[in-house]
Amino acid sequence: MFLGEYEYRVDNKGRLPLPPRFRQELGGELMITRGAEKCIVLYTATEWHKLADQLASQTVSPSKLRRLNRVLFGAAFSLALDGQGRIALPQPLRQYAQIEDTAVIVGANNCVEIWNPELWNAEKASAEEQVWQIIESLEGQ
């Protein structure tokens, strides 16, 4: 489980250090892709395969599934931590998420999100306004 919020600098080669408490759990092959919001999402290989299996079992129209697969898997990259606990953020994903010299790394349960600090602050403020309504809607289930 990934928890917490951390801010790090992105070096001039596009490398981003990950929080030390995430590194051991993230060890091995990692998958990185676009998030639904303007962020980057990082998955372990195990979680990535769970997501792929879950999507394949959904009852959506074939055309919607093809579109989702194109966006999600077409923008995905496989990578690994370097010896200093960094990942190299692919330029297309950096552009999509508007990440330049600083990024916020957010633990999001089974994945890690990487945000532009300004976009993260806006998303966090919006989520904080709605969180209690979401929790109350889950209580009846």
C-alpha positions in Angstrom: 0.0 0.0 0.0 1.4 3.4 -1.0 0.7 6.3 1.4 1.7 9.9 1.7 2.7 12.9 -0.4 6.3 13.9 -1.2 7.8 16.6 -3.4 11.0 16.1 -5.3 13.0 17.8 -8.0 13.2 16.4 -11.5 16.8 16.5 -12.8 17.8 17.9 -16.2 17.6 14.3 -17.6 14.0 13.8 -16.5 14.9 11.5 -13.6 12.8 11.6 -10.5 13.7 10.1 -7.1 11.0 8.0 -5.4 10.4 8.1 -1.7 12.7 5.6 0.2 9.6 3.9 1.7 8.2 3.2 -1.8 11.4 1.8 -3.3 11.3 -1.7 -1.8 7.7 -2.3 -2.7 8.3 -1.0 -6.2 11.4 -3.1 -6.8 11.5 -4.9 -10.1 9.7 -4.0 -13.3 7.4 -0.9 -13.2 4.8 0.3 -15.5 4.0 3.9 -16.0 1.2 5.5 -18.0 -1.2 8.5 -18.2 -3.6 9.0 -15.3 -7.3 9.8 -15.8 -6.5 13.2 -14.5 -3.5 15.2 -15.7 -1.0 13.0 -13.8 1.3 10.0 -14.3 0.4 6.7 -12.7 3.1 4.2 -11.7 2.2 0.5 -11.1 4.2 -2.5 -10.0 4.1 -5.3 -12.7 1.7 -7.3 -10.5 -0.8 -4.4 -10.2 -0.5 -3.6 -13.9 -1.4 -7.2 -14.8 -4.4 -7.0 -12.4 -5.5 -3.8 -14.1 -5.2 -5.4 -17.5 -7.2 -8.5 -16.4 -9.9 -6.3 -14.8 -10.3 -4.2 -17.9 -10.5 -7.4 -20.1 -13.3 -8.7 -18.0 -15.4 -5.5 -18.1 -18.7 -5.5 -19.9 -18.2 -2.4 -22.1 -18.7 -2.1 -25.8 -15.8 -3.4 -27.9 -15.2 0.1 -29.3 -15.0 1.7 -25.9 -12.6 -1.0 -24.7 -10.4 -0.5 -27.8 -10.3 3.3 -27.1 -9.4 2.7 -23.4 -6.7 0.2 -24.3 -5.2 2.6 -26.8 -5.0 5.5 -24.3 -3.9 3.4 -21.3 -1.6 0.9 -22.9 -0.5 2.9 -25.9 0.9 5.6 -23.5 2.6 3.0 -21.2 6.3 2.5 -20.6 8.1 -0.2 -18.8 11.0 1.0 -16.5 13.0 0.2 -13.4 14.5 2.1 -10.5 18.1 3.0 -11.0 20.8 2.5 -8.4 19.9 5.8 -6.7 16.1 5.0 -6.4 15.1 7.2 -9.4 12.9 6.6 -12.4 13.4 8.3 -15.8 10.1 10.0 -16.7 9.4 9.6 -20.4 9.1 12.9 -22.2 5.5 12.2 -23.6 4.2 11.6 -20.1 6.1 14.6 -18.6 4.4 16.8 -21.3 1.0 15.2 -20.6 1.2 15.8 -16.9 2.9 19.2 -17.3 5.8 18.2 -15.1 8.9 20.3 -15.4 11.4 20.8 -12.6 9.4 19.6 -9.6 6.9 16.8 -9.0 4.6 15.7 -6.2 4.6 11.9 -5.6 1.3 10.7 -4.1 0.7 7.3 -2.6 -2.7 6.2 -3.9 -3.2 2.8 -2.3 -2.2 0.2 -5.0 -0.3 2.7 -7.2 1.7 5.9 -7.1 0.6 9.1 -8.8 3.1 11.8 -10.0 1.7 15.3 -10.3 2.7 18.8 -11.3 2.6 20.6 -8.0 0.0 23.2 -9.1 -2.3 20.6 -10.6 -1.9 18.5 -7.5 -2.9 21.4 -5.2 -6.0 22.0 -7.4 -7.0 18.3 -7.4 -6.4 18.0 -3.7 -8.6 21.0 -3.0 -11.4 19.7 -5.2 -11.1 16.2 -3.7 -11.2 17.6 -0.1 -14.5 19.4 -0.9 -16.1 16.1 -2.1 -14.5 13.5 0.1 -17.3 13.4 2.8 -20.0 13.1 0.1 -18.1 10.2 -1.4 -17.7 8.5 1.9 -21.4 8.9 2.8 -22.4 7.4 -0.6 -20.2 4.3 0.1 -21.7 3.8 3.6 -25.0 2.4 2.2 -23.2 -0.2 0.1 
